[in-house]
Amino acid sequence: MTGQWLLFQRLILLPLLREPMRTALTIFAVALGVGVVVAIDLAGQAATGSFHSSLEALAGRGGLSITATGGVDEMQLGKLARLPYPLEFSPRIEDFASLNGKGEAIPFIGLDWIASGKMQTLSATGTVANPVLVSRGLHLATGSPIRLLINDALHEFTVAGVLDSEGDAIVADIGMAQRVTGKAGTLDSIEVRLPNRASTDYWQRLVEDHLPASVHIAAEGSRTVSNRKMLAAFRSNLRVLSYIALIVGAFLIYNSISVSVVRRRNEIGVLRALGATRTLIGCGFLAEALAIALVGSVFGLAIGRLMAAGAVRLIGSTVNALYVSSEPGAIQLTYATAAAGIGLGLLVSGLAALAPAMEAARVTPVEAMARGREEFALAQRSQRAVWWGAVLLALSAVLSQLPAVGRRPLFAYCAVLLLIAGTALAIPYTVSLFVRVAARRIEKLLGVEALLALGSLRAGLGRTSVLTAALATAVAMTVSVGIMVGSFRETVAVWMDNQLQADFYLRPAGPAAADRHPTMSANVADRLERLPGVRAVKRIRAYAITYEGLPATLAGSESRSIQFLSGENGEAIFARLDMGDYCVVSEPFANKHNVRAGSTISLPLAGVNRAFRVLGVYYDYSTERGFILLSRQTLLRYLPDPAVSGVAVYLKPAVDAETVRTQINRIIGGRGILLSPNARLRRGALEIFDRTFRITYALEAVAIVVAVMGIAGALLAMVLDRRRELALIRFLGAAQIQVRRIVLFEAGLLGLLANGIGLMLGILLSLILIFVINKQSFGWTIQFYWPIGLLVTALAGVYGATILAGLYPAQTAVRMNPIEVIHEE
Amino acid sequence: MALLEVRNAGKVYGSQSAPVTALANISFSVDAGEFLALVGRSGCGKSTLLNLCGAMDFPSSGEVLIDGQVTGRLSNSALTCLRREKIGFVFQSFQLLHTLTALANVELPLLLARMANARRIAEERLHWVEMEGYADRFPHQLSGGQQQRVAIARALSQNPRLLLADEPTGNLDTATAEIILRLLRRTVDEFGVAVLLATHSREGLIAADRVIALRDGRMI
């Protein structure tokens, strides 16, 4: 063992330490790759996986929850309490409130204070007006007055005590909660506490028999479960995106070990001649990769933990905007996560180093002395590799057509990997071809320095190809995600042009979220309709529901400006919508639940499971939660609460909008209602859109940084390897500036090749992203658009970064003393 | 005026506390069209002296003049011009760029100097060393002697006035070495180039017009 450790030290570790800059760059590339994966995992867990739905704050554990669309009739509580079972039934009101009408939405829970034991928490300060209990995290002192915006009204309360609860919450007595939330006579849920060691399934079946068909009973935490299911696709895609940086890192490990093998061919030959076995040689290089990976992965954990804090914010705002109200949990770097991160770094690096390590093991002593032959052989192999690349590309095309597996586009992910691998195989031939075709033109255009740079790239074909592949992969990711996001944005913008036709929109104030539908009084819309400048007012009321285990939204709307996938004019559909139990569904809903025009869906409403015939599927980009849209009058028939979630106001032609706006403000004055002109609403929607993709832009940036750092390290290695040649060129009369130009041209040519290949690969990847992965994950149709400005900026930025990466290696080349170098020979 | 003049040149390496004297009190001159051999054992200072004569290094004491210019007083750009236009180098290990063909290797200094008709001149030089049939071969496809001929063609590509050859036959067999030495002789006779040959071979001594012997960094 001592002997093997000495060998490892002298043959592997010391060479790494002799090139501290290059080694550091490779380690840092691995660290970033692992760090990104760990950060996304930690942040995803904190933002989505470890949370409970905010509304389940202060809920018991291990019991059952009874819910219904539009609320459970409170009379049910009395009926259930009289059942001859050892069960405890507790009423709950669940809503959201904003402190002083600003800031985050905090869960507002109504409980029976006596039954739930909350009376003990009340301070002994005597009777207070509208007492509430607040969680410690809100930092409110007992006795302090607070104002809460609930739906469209501000209410005054007094803090009567502080709770030690998981997550923020404000708790009121059930009666007061029903009053302030406008839910008199209904309850949002009835919690059922079970006897100890009881089978949840048994009691669920027992109680279900006593409930009307439209009332639902499920295990507590089921909302969390259904939200997590919905978020699974989002998390998967984010995780896959985070792996791109690691894949780029893998290319760089491959390159680093390949460089080691090439440089040390003579040494390998000597070692083999002295009795070293092939296994020892191969394991030695594998050990080099694993040593770099281990150090890099450990640093990666630290980097990942730091990045997770920022990532949680980004992911959390996306989750809240598009999916569900949630409060991120704490970021927890557990031993398991750390082990997984390090394991992943070691695995990817080990796999990446396998091929060059095996190549090193195959080198014979005689071959090791023949310089130049291995690159000549690679040039020949590159032609064969193109055919294999074509096979992989074809396979990728086939896999991309296959359906999702459990709502995950697994075949599409494989298609992406094959596309990258197939392109990587074709790169050596592409580089050779480029050099052959472009050499004379480049020399005429840019001079002998560029020609020498080109020659160097061709001579080091193996190394050039891997570097090009690494940077091209990062560029491709930038291009593909840029096209996807750009296309998505343009699709949403066009959709808003069709969808948002009203002049003003009103909703209850407070932060918006996909699963919250606060209401405002129905008379607001009635008064708006009577304004002289108003042509029409369209109302919508929405309820958060669960359909087939996934969150969805049920709404009744008077609006008619929606676009159907079939392209047909909506008039006939809308006419029928008013006539009975008909609905239209959004595209994400249709894809999730395999529903089409003509299908029938069942909705539990007003005591009965009712069948609704689907008349059409429409485009909807406002949320990934599916939408079931009824006509407002149909919804009112089953859920007669006239309060509205939102109002759209259409003005008469040639009416002064500002005048009407002033009139509207007079009507809604003193209420917590937000009035948005059309333009502001669109701007706001696009801002939310842009915010949701910040995390993907961050991931792209990391991948580019990893690739560019790899280029810097590799160029440095190339300069050191070519010091004899560069010194000789100085002997032959080259000025220092010419030597600097040679290295910078190499960087520039690498950047040019990578940008070109990355652009083409990125376009192909974007097709899979837009038409397959996005469709199978989220169900949206995205129209393809070219975000030319974004692409040009991104490619120019990458190219510039690549040139910058060449500066330090160029300076190293210039600083070399030609005499010392020549005499080293 | 001599083409190359070395006046009491000395070269010391290392620190003040542990100096190493590579050369001391070297004085000689070389005229155009003269073939001078530097002879001595390994480590006697031949390569160091060639570096001083080629303006790749500078004496610690004394002076080296090329065409009347003191090399130690020239700026970096002037030195680059000097090396480019007046001096050619031939090395023991050939020092061809393995990424370039034979012809491209010969053409390289011309391109670096941005000379017109670089290709034509390179082809002429390659023809002169009888290697035109190997123009498209890479160095690893040539024998040692062939590589050295290409190296000589490269060294002559810009019509230097002074050719410095550091043991050019050291890695070659006797027959090939004779070919190379004859080529160097032709260089002197046909182009009037001054050749300074560092060698410890008998054939090298015979080919030269004059011999300077070195021992432990001094002329003997």
Interface residues (C-beta under 8 A of the other chain):
Chain A: A370 R371 G372 R373 E443 G447 V448 L451 L452 G455 S456 R458 A459 R724 E725 L728 I729 F731 L732 G733 A734 A735 Q736 Q738 P818 I819 I822 H823 E825
Chain B: S47 N51 M56 D57 N76 S77 T80 R83 R84 E85 F89 F91 S93 Q95 L97 H98 T99 L100 A104 L108 P109 L111 L112 A113 R114 F138 P139 H140 R154 Q158
